[in-house]
Amino acid sequence: MAIRQILEVPDPRLKTVSEPVTAFDDELKELVSDMFETMYAAPGIGLAAIQVGVPKRVLVIDLQPEDEEAEPEPCNHDGHDHVHYPTKNEPRVFVNPEILDPAEELASYQEGCLSVPEIFADVDRPATCRVRYQDLEGETHEEDMDGLMATCIQHEMDHLEGILFIDHLSRLKRNMALKKLKKMREAA
Ligand code: NI
């Protein structure tokens, strides 16, 4: 396993339309294992292969939910006593994913992206969708998705078409976001 470099805007490779995977071989497994390592190290919850410069239709996602069977940890970060649970890993791999029937109803989430560091903005997307995809062995599956998973997979699938979440914003908001990113890079 190895951590690969994550491409960031305005790298033109992020605009590439990725190619379908046809070989379910060791090279694919190595790519996926590197993508997980890169995503966890960043840290992030989703990564498309093109974000590490590989123009293949491969996504990894891990929403890293709280593990409610683990020992709760008391917390007071907002001035109120409550508990958090440690997160657990739920790694998911999607090869050649397709969206079958996006809902008309939209859901809005504040999105970010490892290729657009430090920028967050609300994006509306279909609230639910059915996804057809292949696993690492080439087996085809279909799954209904909702909530954060539906948003995340649509965000990652956009990367396969060369689209970033900031492309869903108005030109004004996108330019403001890119300006902010440029300023932060100059300050760094
Ligand atoms: Ni992204």
Boltz pocket constraint, residues with backbone or C-beta under 6 A from the ligand:
constraints:
  - pocket:
      binder: B
      contacts: [[A, 46], [A, 112], [A, 113], [A, 114], [A, 115], [A, 155], [A, 156], [A, 159], [A, 165]]
      max_distance: 6.0
